[in-house]
């Protein structure tokens, strides 16, 4: 540790902070971590540091982690004790609109305001209660509680919290959330009576199921029509978490007094019993309130609206409920669901997750616009006496809010967190934690500005290699938000950002492929008006708009292909499939009169030939970018749908030239010192490579931008593997593209060659290296030769990696292991090393072996040692493989797809005695390759 006489360097500060976090984890591993934290004597500055660390740890951990529960428990306890909030929640640049609030609540007023240029809703603490000290503490504590609960939530049907502001309404403060122009659901339905009410009931249930599925579980406590807001996409979002409670263990209890909390007409009967309302499980009470809210959607009024509140309470306690509405929207299936949800006994009410599943089934099997269901139809079975069974639902990833607490998953288990090399004695751990805090710079600035145009920066956790064989993940940059000290160490991290620097989308299509294997309809949807298709369309439109790819609601052009014949062994059938797809696109281009930016292709089942045909026709014949998705996944479980559609949007954004994320300037320092082009080379056989003469596909990708985000490709067909015969020409193409974009050639070239066995290292040096240098010589000028600094790294095959049993708890960082794991890593270009993903979605992560076989980049020893690990974090996937390596492999696979669609069956049927003819057939079919309209895009991902 740096002595007091010496100034602390940034590196020392990071080491001190990491030590403090390790000590905090040791405290949280104690049997009574909350009591231990409360026993600490902390001044306000260090208390703020601890609260921020707990908030950061909770935000970077999977939602079902026991460690996260401990972090949140400690966070709530310290916030309550010290009356502080994590500094990263605070926002500046917030201004109110007008001189008066729009409306008031129990202890807050609602204002309209702006955050930068974004319209926002400001929930402001009432100023007049400030004169009463006791009441002031009570109201502020309630606001702190709401902010802590709200900031951990993120779901398409839950209103996000952007942050907190203390300046605009000083001495009061406000909670900042997006402005919902359509108001609440009841008001919206009065103005839009034809709105799809079944969709709204489903969305409310989906948001409620999300809250009840979290660990720890969140109870809303005040669900009603006025707290269900409608966003710009006409989707419902749960709001107002002022009465929310958190159930942390098997001990049930969400309030601390016998006084009922909530709004009377939406309160469950058990909430009126003073002896029980403070100890009962409140999740069935949320379900009861949900039933009353659905009744509002049906009638426009709450239950027993004609009675005074006292009379309404008496009827509820006496087991009376409103009768079924005669007029208006009230399907039998939905009414049966309402009756189950407001059952007198809490245990008889279905859990929120089952309500969501039931409504999803109704929405996808019946028309949303049907005024009544068939009288003899039966409601899908949702009844389950175990109303709390929703706690067993898995949340597959931690989704992010739009505010400062964006989530990233952490693959560490609770047991791994406890493996810290500190004394097990409680007092020793607490003393170590206090000592470590003194070395941490206690300055955690709040966000100064909400950035809506520029890209925000995240502070790196570490400078790179730690000298022990591991590297820390650098921080990424995401458009529109600033996050600090949030390491990316989950396989879900890439899909956890809702907003990025989006490409511009002016028009796009949704093309439904009808396949005879599915039946007479040829697809899982019944037609253009199918509610499931409309719902999917609205979800995707919303995701495009919310992520920044469109500034307005750009609706797609919807088209259906003719019924495709079954894939047979005859060429005529396959030609018919190609003709139908080709004709559909051509006709739609003529009708639309404008080329779409991309086509979203909806498939009802996985068929290799159809997928290949669509990709080949779009990329080669028409020059149209396509993205294929499976309807079963796109219309499946809401959590998986979120993940699936987010991944699709990320790929579409990259294809169109947008930026999903980038590394901050510190992580990119070494690369930015010289103009650098990173090249990826890969070769793959055209499957099935079972005949002599079967062609191989070679691909070269290289960045054209200084942020190393976009990697256009050159693809060619060649006779053999290992040696890229067209390498020189493809390198020349990539250098030309770089020069066209930047106006100059790169000063440094890093080449990553994929798929080379150890026996062929010398062959690469003898045969491929001269081609690369020959490509450089093509750009020689009379003023002098062009000779950039060159490094060549070969990448071995990914293999499953088992952790070192002596260090099994380490799973937080990308590993760079030396051949001898106990040796320290000193220079990247001196060794044979592995990179593996810090976490994997399933099973064990894979490692990729890197061997530097040629290097001229010896001018700087510090930057190259971390470049590989940093660059792994650019790709929209969990790390472990360098982006150019990954993209080159993807480009090869795309070339194989083209050949399969062009002449796949002919390659199988041709005699093995004609290897030359086989290759020439493939070469002829390949032609000039990718259409020039998309040749310089990342069409291949």
Secondary structure, DSSP 4 states (H G I P E B T S, - for coil): ---TTSPPPHHHHHHHHHHHHHHHHHHHTSTTHHHHHHTS---HHHHHHHHHHHHHHHHTS-TT-HHHHHHHHHHHHHHHHHT---GGGB--SEEE-SSS-SEE-SSEEEEEEEETTEEEEEEEE-GGGGG-HHHHHHHHHHHHHHHHHHHT--BTTBPPEEEEESSTTTTS-EEEEE--TT-BHHHHHHH-TTS-HHHHHHHHHHHHHHHHHSSSEEE----SGGGEEE-TTS-EEE---TT-EEE-SSS----SSSS--S-GGG--GGGG-TTTTTTS-THHHHHHHHHHHHHHHHHSS-TTTTS-HHHHHHHHHTT--PPPPSSSS--HHHHHHHHHHT-SSGGGSPPHHHHHHHHHHHHHHS-TT-SS--TT--PPP---S-GGGGGG----S----SSS-----B---HHHHT--SS-SSHHHHHHHHHHHHHTS----PPP----SSSBP----S-SSB-SSSEEPPPPEE-BT----S---BSTTGGG--S--BPPP-S-EEEEEPPBGGG-SS-SSS-STT-HHHHHHHHHHHHHHHHTTS-SS--PPEEEEPPPBPP--SSHHHHHHHHHHHHHHHHHHHHHH-S--SEEEEEESS--HHHHHHHHHIIIIII---EEEEEHHHHTS-HHHHHHHHHHHHHHHHHHTT-BS-EE-TTTTHHHHTS-EEEEEEEEEE-SS--STT--EEEEEEEE-STTS--EEEEEEEESSSSS-TTHHHHHHHHHHHHHHHHSS--SEEEEEEES--GGGHHHIIIIIHHHHHHHHHTT-BTTB----EEEEEEE---EE-PPPGGGTT--SSEEEE-SSTTSPP--GGGSEEEEE-S--SSSSPEEEEEEEEEE---S-TTTHHHHHHHHHTTSSS-SSS-HHHHHHHHHHHHHHHHHHHHHHHHHHHS-TT-HHHHHHHHHHHHTT-S-TTTTTS-TT-
